[in-house]
Every structure is written in C-alpha cells, then in structure tokens.
Amino acid sequence: MLRNMADSAVQPSLVIVYFGGNDSIDAHCSGLGPHVPLDEYIGNMRKIAEHLKSLSEKTRVLFLSCPPLNEEMLRNSTSSTILSEIVRTNETCRLYSDVCVALCKEMHLKVVDLWHAMQKREDWKTACFTDGLHLSEEGSNIVVEEILKVLKEAEWEPSLHWKAMPTEFAEDSPFDLVSSSGDATVNPSEWTIHRKIQWN
C-alpha cells in the first residue's frame, strides 16, 4: 500500500497513523500472535514516518499513540474457549505510547498522546471502552477532540482544520431555506445546529 501511495499522482494532504495497540500485547509462549518487540516497533514506526514524509512537501503526518486499556474489563470480555489468554497491561500500553511520542518529537511530527489524554477523565475505565479495549462513543469523541486540537493549533499552510478549509458547493442560493430574519437564505454548509456534538 505504501509503495502504491508513492507512485500516485495525487498525494494525501493528511495521513493519520494509529498503531501500537496490538503490538503491545505480551509475547505468547508459542511465538505466535501480534506482539511486536518495543525496539522493532520503534523501527517500524520510524520507517512509516520517513516514507510518509517523503511523499510530498504538502503531506502532513499525525501519529496517535497507543491508548490505555481497562485490564479487568478486558479479561472478563476475552475469557473464552476460542482464544488463549490475552496478556495485555496498561503499563505496557504506556511504554509503547511513550516511545511513539518521543519518536514523533525527534522527527518533528505531530502526535496525540492518547494514553494520557483518555486518562484525564476520572471515569475513563468505564466510559471510554466497550470491552476494556475497543473505544466506546465517549472514547472515540476524545480521539476526535485531540485530533481537531492538533489540526487547529498546527501552523500548517494551508490549514487542515475543518473551519479553515473551503466548503465545496458553498454558493448561496435563493432556493435554500429562509433564515429566521426572513431577508436571506441559509447555506446548508453552515447548518450545524442538528449536530449532537459541536466540534471546534
């Protein structure tokens, strides 16, 4: 996939890289499973970052670090006869998160430290996950908020924050719905009142 991206005539404006969760699972005694040793994980992430940075001067890269997990909830949700025991700890997640953040700082890349961001909530263990691992709606909202914060604060030209980007089909039309003042119409691209969450 990365090789195909390099050959593409049009390069992405933004690439968000989100690895580390499965990599941080402890090694299984059989040698099987998704575990990636920490040094190898760092090397892999460095190669990915270097490749993405080489695509185009306009391609921006944002890394998301390994999020935390609720160990007790995860144990209860994965205990079955289908899978062997999944050994995964929040402390190991922290290690993988920390090296990701450190690598991004070294390479001057933007990064969201999800491990710390999620644990700012007092009820993060129950609110952020569906099974101790996969994110709930609340957990996903935190991810979106952190991404938008980076996009808003980044000194990128052009800005990739949604409020700074031009709207497609933004032309006003006399056939749009009429505003409350009665003297103009409201462009549908400006309708945000129906959204459950008002993103910044």
LINVEN-V527548 format. One record per pair of residues at least 12 apart in sequence whose C-alpha atoms are under 7 Angstrom apart, sorted by the first residue. I is the first residue (numbers start at 0). J is the second residue. Records with the same first field share a line. If there is no record, write none. Layout:
I = J ; J
//
This chain:
5 = 54
10 = 54 ; 55 ; 58
11 = 58
12 = 57 ; 58 ; 59
13 = 58 ; 59 ; 60
14 = 59 ; 60 ; 61
15 = 60 ; 61 ; 62
16 = 61 ; 62 ; 63
17 = 62 ; 63 ; 64
18 = 65
19 = 64 ; 65 ; 95
20 = 65
21 = 33 ; 34
22 = 34 ; 35
23 = 35 ; 91 ; 92 ; 95
24 = 86 ; 87
25 = 86 ; 87
37 = 95
41 = 98
60 = 108 ; 109
61 = 108 ; 109 ; 110
62 = 109 ; 110 ; 111
63 = 110 ; 111 ; 112 ; 113
64 = 96 ; 99 ; 100 ; 111 ; 112 ; 113 ; 114
65 = 92 ; 95 ; 96 ; 113 ; 114
66 = 92 ; 113 ; 114
67 = 89 ; 92 ; 114
68 = 89 ; 131 ; 132
69 = 124 ; 131 ; 132
70 = 88 ; 89 ; 131
72 = 130 ; 131
73 = 130 ; 131 ; 132
76 = 130
93 = 114
96 = 112 ; 114
100 = 112
111 = 145 ; 146
117 = 141
147 = 160
169 = 188
171 = 186
//
